[in-house]
Amino acid sequence: MKLIYKIALFAAGICALLSLIIILAGNMENSGIPLTAFFILLAIGFKGFNFLSGFSFTVLIFAAVSISLFYPSPFIQIGNFKMNTLIVPLLQIIMFGMGTAMSISDFYGVIKMPKGVIVGIICQFLFMPLIGFILASLFQFPPEIAAGVVLIGSSPSGLASNVMAYLAKANVALSVTLTAVATCLAPIMTPLMMKLYAGAFVPIDFWSMMLSIIKIVIIPIALGLIFNHFFHGKTPWLDKLMPKISMVAIGLIITVITASGRDNLLSIGILLILTAIIHNLLGYFLGYWSCRIIKMKEQDCRTIALEVGMQNGGLASGIALEMGKVATIGLAPAVFGPWMNISGSSLATWWRNKKI
């Protein structure tokens, strides 16, 4: 392991100890900087280990969450500029990047693998919103927080599930196809499921939500597909740059949402984290065993599990912003996102080392 990674891990340990001392001394509000530094240095240190490097981005997300919890003001407003106005443009950039990584041929997988696509769509859009509704009702969240839980369950999968499918030695082609199909269905299915389940908590405008999803997801992805069609292989620098831009954008979105919903998060954070864990694990279980029951291949079972369990938190955040409720409805996507990265990476790593 390179010296720089060792130094980073050693420094991370010092920051963790310093943060703990400050907290034990009763100065919780002053522990923000060493705690954030701990996560940043830990992420750098993880890069030195093959089996931990996949968690570096997730650890950086924890750094972003930490800094926004302790020092929320700069992430809410700078001068007259409200930071949440960045969320939709950043999401559109992410979705454009998603489009450049796809092609029209990805949609042909529906013909080649119809069983997997049908099972995945049913689990993703029919069962996951229902599970979100049951959990939100069970934990008796405030109405807008509860609607956010349903929203994350009603969202399609994102590119992260495709990466995890690759790491898990699953069926990447099926994963990409299902992501593409679910994303195209989102303008109809997400508002429909929100109207059906979240309508019990807050008023839902079906047509407004549908137009928001088209603006945030469909148009940027369509532009990305067009770009990929005409410039595929001609801009390798962009292929390398877009994932990095997407990672920075996701981190900034989560930071802004966490800062906006700081007070709500501090009051119900533990319950919301518990809900995220249960919802996510049930998604993996439901996706995997639905496929096992109908005797699909192991690779396909793993794929559907990851597709169903990992939702597009960014899209859910954008919808919450469009609804004008980013500090409440947008809170669940901000909490679910980091957890899904942790669990997805862990599950993919475990499957990668497990014989098929």
Legacy VTK file of the C-alpha trace (Angstrom):
# vtk DataFile Version 3.0
C-alpha trace
ASCII
DATASET POLYDATA
POINTS 356 float
0.000 0.000 0.000
1.329 3.429 -0.940
2.594 5.679 1.829
-0.023 8.361 1.113
-2.874 5.951 1.931
-1.196 4.913 5.186
-0.726 8.555 6.164
-4.378 9.279 5.311
-5.611 6.407 7.500
-3.344 7.472 10.365
-4.576 11.080 10.096
-8.176 9.814 9.934
-7.629 7.991 13.213
-6.300 11.158 14.842
-9.314 13.157 13.596
-11.712 10.502 14.874
-10.045 10.567 18.304
-10.087 14.368 18.386
-13.761 14.432 17.427
-14.600 11.902 20.156
-12.713 13.923 22.784
-14.575 17.095 21.812
-17.938 15.308 21.968
-17.162 13.756 25.372
-16.156 17.199 26.622
-19.693 18.370 25.861
-18.805 20.512 22.833
-20.711 18.615 20.170
-21.105 21.728 17.997
-17.300 22.019 17.665
-16.748 18.449 16.463
-17.909 19.135 12.901
-14.530 19.948 11.331
-12.554 16.963 12.755
-15.472 14.633 11.999
-15.681 15.818 8.384
-11.884 15.569 8.052
-12.096 12.004 9.407
-14.475 10.928 6.625
-12.453 12.671 3.889
-9.177 11.124 5.028
-10.832 7.733 5.496
-12.122 7.873 1.903
-8.591 8.606 0.680
-7.189 5.763 2.804
-9.771 3.298 1.460
-8.374 3.849 -2.033
-5.326 1.864 -0.967
-7.357 -1.332 -0.496
-8.984 -3.131 -3.431
-11.834 -4.472 -1.295
-12.527 -1.065 0.275
-11.961 1.312 -2.633
-15.574 0.912 -3.766
-16.731 2.492 -0.501
-14.678 5.692 -0.915
-17.486 7.619 -2.588
-19.977 6.588 0.093
-17.599 7.734 2.841
-17.241 11.076 1.056
-21.037 11.361 1.108
-20.873 10.998 4.893
-18.342 13.844 4.922
-20.792 15.969 2.913
-23.646 15.105 5.256
-21.510 15.909 8.310
-20.433 19.335 7.109
-23.997 20.233 6.107
-25.378 19.169 9.493
-22.849 21.185 11.489
-22.617 24.195 9.154
-25.860 24.287 7.134
-26.018 28.014 6.283
-23.636 28.070 3.260
-25.511 25.129 1.739
-28.903 26.797 2.132
-28.221 30.287 0.827
-25.214 32.391 -0.202
-26.160 36.024 -0.371
-29.400 36.147 -2.364
-28.698 32.845 -4.120
-30.620 29.827 -2.833
-28.509 26.696 -3.179
-31.475 24.396 -3.834
-31.888 26.027 -7.259
-28.814 23.993 -8.277
-30.544 20.651 -7.709
-32.531 20.366 -10.949
-29.683 21.546 -13.278
-27.288 19.140 -11.535
-29.774 16.290 -11.942
-30.168 17.121 -15.630
-26.388 16.934 -16.043
-26.360 13.549 -14.285
-29.180 12.265 -16.503
-27.443 13.551 -19.633
-24.374 11.598 -18.549
-26.590 8.558 -18.039
-27.877 8.992 -21.586
-24.358 9.172 -23.034
-23.620 5.816 -21.368
-26.663 4.206 -23.021
-27.763 3.418 -26.554
-30.970 2.498 -28.346
-29.786 -1.133 -28.394
-30.205 -1.214 -24.607
-33.967 -1.161 -25.146
-33.811 -4.237 -27.392
-33.093 -6.245 -24.257
-36.830 -6.182 -23.557
-37.269 -8.576 -26.474
-34.311 -10.750 -25.501
-35.015 -10.859 -21.741
-38.753 -10.143 -21.287
-39.184 -12.248 -18.150
-36.516 -10.370 -16.205
-37.794 -6.971 -17.301
-41.407 -7.798 -16.394
-40.485 -9.164 -12.947
-38.240 -6.168 -12.274
-40.866 -3.599 -13.295
-43.581 -5.282 -11.210
-41.374 -5.383 -8.106
-40.052 -1.874 -8.667
-43.234 0.030 -9.364
-45.945 -2.034 -7.657
-44.384 -3.508 -4.529
-41.704 -0.975 -3.494
-44.140 1.995 -3.244
-46.485 -0.207 -1.197
-43.636 -1.180 1.142
-42.757 2.507 1.487
-46.366 3.335 2.361
-46.558 0.548 4.965
-43.279 1.593 6.622
-44.206 5.304 6.616
-47.554 4.462 8.232
-46.000 2.038 10.713
-43.447 4.574 11.980
-46.061 7.361 11.934
-43.863 9.912 10.209
-45.159 13.464 9.671
-47.165 13.575 6.408
-44.502 15.170 4.201
-41.716 12.920 5.516
-43.984 9.902 4.918
-44.629 11.077 1.347
-40.862 11.186 0.820
-40.553 7.537 1.846
-43.244 6.592 -0.684
-41.508 8.759 -3.284
-38.192 6.916 -3.035
-40.096 3.637 -3.340
-41.900 4.924 -6.438
-38.702 5.962 -8.225
-36.928 3.879 -10.889
-33.420 2.507 -10.502
-30.388 4.555 -11.517
-26.919 4.003 -12.974
-25.563 2.927 -9.582
-27.441 -0.374 -9.901
-25.701 -1.034 -13.229
-22.298 -0.547 -11.598
-23.255 -2.864 -8.740
-24.505 -5.492 -11.213
-21.079 -5.429 -12.875
-19.302 -5.802 -9.532
-21.633 -8.648 -8.501
-20.920 -10.616 -11.718
-24.603 -10.301 -12.540
-26.324 -9.764 -15.906
-25.186 -6.238 -16.783
-27.138 -6.189 -20.060
-30.366 -6.956 -18.183
-29.499 -4.320 -15.574
-28.974 -1.620 -18.198
-32.155 -2.631 -20.036
-34.258 -2.590 -16.886
-32.860 0.805 -15.848
-33.670 2.186 -19.290
-37.217 0.783 -19.330
-37.983 1.816 -15.733
-36.695 5.331 -16.412
-38.933 5.655 -19.473
-41.933 4.429 -17.461
-41.196 6.794 -14.576
-43.199 9.786 -15.935
-46.339 7.654 -15.701
-45.665 5.130 -12.941
-44.021 7.402 -10.347
-46.853 10.003 -10.273
-49.418 7.190 -10.393
-47.945 5.383 -7.380
-47.519 8.699 -5.559
-51.155 9.557 -6.218
-52.228 6.116 -4.991
-50.134 5.917 -1.819
-48.603 9.313 -0.961
-51.965 10.939 -1.657
-52.964 9.669 1.760
-50.345 12.015 3.275
-50.105 15.080 1.006
-51.899 16.413 -2.107
-50.320 15.001 -5.298
-50.597 16.732 -8.683
-50.196 13.881 -11.179
-49.683 16.001 -14.309
-47.278 18.441 -12.679
-45.155 15.570 -11.366
-45.187 13.865 -14.762
-43.946 17.042 -16.478
-41.248 17.469 -13.806
-39.935 13.948 -14.462
-39.931 14.536 -18.211
-37.956 17.749 -17.671
-35.510 16.270 -15.165
-34.999 12.809 -16.674
-36.460 12.067 -20.090
-35.253 15.131 -22.026
-31.640 15.031 -20.698
-31.390 11.265 -21.276
-32.799 11.665 -24.806
-30.176 14.342 -25.513
-27.502 12.020 -24.083
-28.689 9.180 -26.348
-28.534 11.478 -29.389
-25.070 12.642 -28.378
-23.916 9.035 -27.942
-25.356 8.060 -31.327
-23.490 10.730 -33.263
-20.309 11.071 -31.185
-19.768 7.566 -29.748
-16.039 6.931 -29.390
-15.151 10.447 -30.570
-15.055 12.077 -27.113
-13.244 9.634 -24.761
-12.434 12.534 -22.441
-16.154 13.084 -21.875
-16.713 9.402 -21.109
-14.113 9.650 -18.350
-15.264 13.051 -17.104
-19.038 12.453 -16.833
-18.881 9.846 -14.003
-16.711 12.226 -11.947
-19.084 15.138 -12.611
-22.017 12.927 -11.622
-20.337 11.950 -8.350
-19.656 15.590 -7.445
-23.217 16.533 -8.403
-24.723 13.762 -6.265
-22.592 14.826 -3.306
-23.640 18.464 -3.664
-27.330 17.551 -4.012
-27.254 15.447 -0.838
-25.394 18.222 1.002
-27.956 20.869 0.019
-30.934 18.658 0.904
-29.410 17.630 4.239
-28.747 21.272 5.150
-32.298 22.272 4.148
-33.874 19.482 6.186
-31.403 19.577 9.073
-33.941 20.200 11.837
-36.275 17.469 10.587
-33.377 15.043 10.220
-32.134 15.646 13.753
-35.600 15.010 15.182
-36.453 11.797 13.293
-33.103 10.758 11.840
-32.781 7.364 13.549
-36.249 6.226 12.497
-35.679 7.408 8.932
-32.356 5.555 8.739
-34.052 2.416 10.083
-36.785 2.813 7.446
-34.150 3.168 4.719
-32.438 -0.046 5.841
-35.660 -2.069 6.023
-37.029 -0.740 2.711
-33.760 -1.353 0.889
-33.189 -4.875 2.251
-36.773 -5.870 1.466
-36.153 -4.661 -2.085
-33.118 -6.937 -2.454
-35.030 -9.853 -0.935
-38.131 -9.318 -3.061
-36.182 -8.896 -6.311
-33.941 -11.911 -5.740
-36.544 -14.409 -4.572
-39.166 -13.356 -7.104
-36.694 -14.511 -9.738
-35.663 -17.641 -7.865
-39.288 -18.757 -7.575
-39.729 -18.688 -11.348
-36.330 -20.423 -11.806
-34.374 -17.641 -13.466
-30.567 -17.800 -13.706
-28.523 -16.776 -10.676
-27.005 -13.825 -12.565
-30.489 -12.574 -13.423
-31.662 -12.992 -9.814
-28.762 -10.865 -8.600
-29.490 -8.238 -11.240
-33.167 -7.880 -10.378
-32.344 -7.750 -6.651
-30.003 -4.790 -7.183
-32.399 -3.053 -9.593
-35.339 -3.333 -7.191
-33.399 -2.471 -4.041
-31.552 0.583 -5.409
-33.767 3.517 -6.403
-32.835 6.765 -8.139
-32.559 9.038 -5.105
-31.485 11.968 -7.252
-34.709 11.890 -9.247
-36.734 11.691 -6.020
-34.860 14.744 -4.704
-35.610 16.676 -7.873
-39.303 15.831 -7.672
-39.361 16.968 -4.036
-37.803 20.284 -5.066
-40.324 20.733 -7.865
-43.057 20.160 -5.267
-41.478 22.898 -3.119
-40.859 20.409 -0.291
-37.157 19.634 -0.519
-36.637 20.045 3.258
-39.326 17.469 4.083
-40.311 15.215 1.168
-36.716 15.444 -0.078
-35.289 14.228 3.219
-35.986 10.506 2.680
-34.111 10.418 -0.663
-31.150 12.169 1.005
-31.047 9.511 3.742
-31.792 6.524 1.518
-29.106 7.453 -1.049
-25.975 6.929 1.086
-27.400 3.769 2.664
-28.197 2.244 -0.756
-24.580 2.857 -1.812
-23.302 1.110 1.316
-25.617 -1.888 1.069
-25.333 -2.184 -2.717
-21.527 -2.113 -2.605
-21.470 -4.651 0.220
-23.908 -7.023 -1.479
-22.092 -6.740 -4.829
-18.727 -7.443 -3.176
-20.145 -10.469 -1.338
-21.689 -11.861 -4.530
-18.493 -11.202 -6.470
-16.614 -13.601 -4.199
-19.421 -16.193 -4.211
-19.439 -18.889 -6.914
-22.440 -18.901 -9.222
LINES 1 357
356 0 1 2 3 4 5 6 7 8 9 10 11 12 13 14 15 16 17 18 19 20 21 22 23 24 25 26 27 28 29 30 31 32 33 34 35 36 37 38 39 40 41 42 43 44 45 46 47 48 49 50 51 52 53 54 55 56 57 58 59 60 61 62 63 64 65 66 67 68 69 70 71 72 73 74 75 76 77 78 79 80 81 82 83 84 85 86 87 88 89 90 91 92 93 94 95 96 97 98 99 100 101 102 103 104 105 106 107 108 109 110 111 112 113 114 115 116 117 118 119 120 121 122 123 124 125 126 127 128 129 130 131 132 133 134 135 136 137 138 139 140 141 142 143 144 145 146 147 148 149 150 151 152 153 154 155 156 157 158 159 160 161 162 163 164 165 166 167 168 169 170 171 172 173 174 175 176 177 178 179 180 181 182 183 184 185 186 187 188 189 190 191 192 193 194 195 196 197 198 199 200 201 202 203 204 205 206 207 208 209 210 211 212 213 214 215 216 217 218 219 220 221 222 223 224 225 226 227 228 229 230 231 232 233 234 235 236 237 238 239 240 241 242 243 244 245 246 247 248 249 250 251 252 253 254 255 256 257 258 259 260 261 262 263 264 265 266 267 268 269 270 271 272 273 274 275 276 277 278 279 280 281 282 283 284 285 286 287 288 289 290 291 292 293 294 295 296 297 298 299 300 301 302 303 304 305 306 307 308 309 310 311 312 313 314 315 316 317 318 319 320 321 322 323 324 325 326 327 328 329 330 331 332 333 334 335 336 337 338 339 340 341 342 343 344 345 346 347 348 349 350 351 352 353 354 355
